[in-house]
Amino acid sequence: MLLISVAEMFGIETTSFVAIFGALAFAIGLALQGSLGHFASGVLILIFKPYRVGDFVEIGGGQTGTVEGVQVFNTVLATLDNKRIIVPNGVVTSNVITNISGQGEIGVELTFGIGYGDDIDKARQAILEVGKRCEWILDEPKQGVVVGELGDSSVNLNTRPFVKSEHYWDAFFYMQEHVKKEFDKQKIGIPYPTMDVHVVSNK
């Protein structure tokens, strides 16, 4: 603008230059529209802090991992299989943000199916015993086991033991493995879908 003003002082026609600069500014604005949106989203994330470095989150329409960095334009995640995901901040703020570790403690949602002929109370006690042996499960809130569903081929027992956020997957995998072993030891069946086929003969 200063150069244009000086040029006018010397009698140089600047109308065409103003038009060119205007068109150029418009083109640059369109080209940077997405980047400016990501920048604005990054500023909002830095101000309101829905997550911090080290939090385990699900963001960007399904990307899950540990936050490695919150940058102006992007959020960097490290996945469980050691991949590095860079999610544009505009995508983050336009989707649901689930901060899995943001509360410090988290419930591990687990479902175990048993056969209709098996003893519910026996299976419940087996799950609770495995929970007591798991070093990561907290004493409070106390773990419980309820009948969540009477399925087509199984009675589904639900439990939600609480752990420190950083031990979520440790407890999840421990319970999956050791409940199966305990069911096997106590002869509690884990059913799988079956189908009865009736053959009608025309003879």
N, C-alpha and C positions, 0 to 999 in steps of 0.2 A: 504493500500500500504506500509505503514511503517512496519507493522508486517511481510509482505511477504519479504521485503528487509532484515529485521533482520534475518528471517528464512534462507534466502539464504546465509547470512554471516556464519551461523552455519552449512552449508552444507546440509540443508534439501531441498529435491526436492519439488518445489513449482508450477510446471506446472499444476498439477491436481487442485490445489487450485485456480489458476488463471482462469482455465476453469469453475470451479464451480461458482466463484464470477461473472464471465462474464455472465453465463447463468442466475444467480440470478438477476443481474442488468437488464438484458433484460426482464425477466419476470415481475419485478417490474415496469419497464418502460411501458410495455403493460398494466398492471393493472391500472396504474395511468394516462393512456393516456387521458381519458375523464376528469379527475379531473384537469390535467395540462391545458387542453384546456379551462375549465371553469375559471381556475386561470388567464390565459392569457387574456381571455375576460373581467374578472373583472378588471384587471389592465387597459385595454383600456377604460372601462366605467368610471373608476375613473379619468383617465387622460383627456378624451375628454368631459365628463359630458353631455351626451345626455339628461339626466334627473337628478333631484336632489330629496332629501327627501322632501315629501310634494307635488310633482307634480302628476297630474292625467294623467296616461299614458295607452297606449295599447301596450303590448310587448309580446314576446314569442309566436307568432302565434295566438293571439287573447285573451290573458289574460288582463283584464282591471281592474284597481284599483289605489289607491293612494300609492305612494312609501313610505314604512315605513323604509326601510333600504337598503343600497347598500353595500353588503359584497364582500369579495374577490371571493367567489365561487358562490354566489347566490344574487338575488334581491328579496326582500320581499315586497309583495303588500297586501294592505287591500282593499277588495272589498266593494261595496255599501251595501251588505247584511252581512257585518262584518265577512267575511271569510278571512283567512290568506293564501295567496298563495306564495309559495317559488319557484321561477323560476331560473333554472341554467343559469348562465351568458352566457354559450356557446349557449344556445337556444335563448337568447335575441339578441346577436350580429349576429346570423345567420338568423334572421327574421327582418321584417320591424318594426321600433320603431316609434310610434306615440305619441308625447308628447302633450296631449290635452291642458294642462294648461301652457305650456312652454312660450307662448307669453304674458301672463297676461290677455289678452282679447280674447274672442272666440265667433264665430257666432253660434247661435242655429238654426240648420236646421229643419224647420217645413213645413209640407204639409197639407193643408186642402182642402177636396173635397166638391164641391157644385153641385147641380143639373143643368142640361142644361137649365132648365126653370128659374133659379134664377138669380138675378141681380149681375153681377161681381163687379161693382163699390160699391154696397151696402155691399157686403161681404168683399171687400177690406177695406172699411172704418171701418167695425166692427172689423176686425183683428187689424188694427192700433189703434183703440180706446182701445182695450184690452191691447195692447203693452204699451200704454201710462200709463195705470193704474198699470202695473207691476213694482214694486219698483226696480227690479234688472236690467232691460233693460236700457242701456246707451243711452243718447241723440245723441252721435256721435260714430260711423257712424250711420246715420239716418236709421231707419227701413223702408223697402219698401215691397210691395207685388206685385208679378207678376204672370201671368198665365204660369204655368210650363208645363202643359200637358192637352191635350184634350183626356181624357181617354175613355174607353168603356162605362162607366156609370156615369162619373163625370167630371167636370172641376176642375182641381187641381191647387190650388193657393199656391205658394211657398213664404215663408218669412224667413229672416235670421237676427233676432235681435241680437245685440252684448251685451255681459255681461262680468263681471269679471269671470275669469276661475272658481273660487270657487263657483259661483252661477249658473253654467251651468244647473244642474238638477233642481234647484229651479225654474228657469225661464221656463225650458222645461215643467215641470208638471203644472205650473201655466197657461201657454198658452194653453195647451191641454184642461184643464178643463174649463177655462173661455171663450175661443173661442166657445166651444160647447154651453155653457150657453147663450152667446151673440147671436149665430145663432138661438137658440131656441126662444129667446126673440123677435128677428126680423123676425121670420118665414122663416129663410133661411135653406133649406133642406141639409142634409148630406146624399147623396145617398149610397146605397149598391148594389152590383151586382144583376141584375135580368135577367131572361131568359124568352123569349116569346116562348111558345110551340104551334105549329099549328098541329091540328089533322086532318088528311085527311081520310074521310070515303069512303070506296069502295062501299057503297050501292047506 
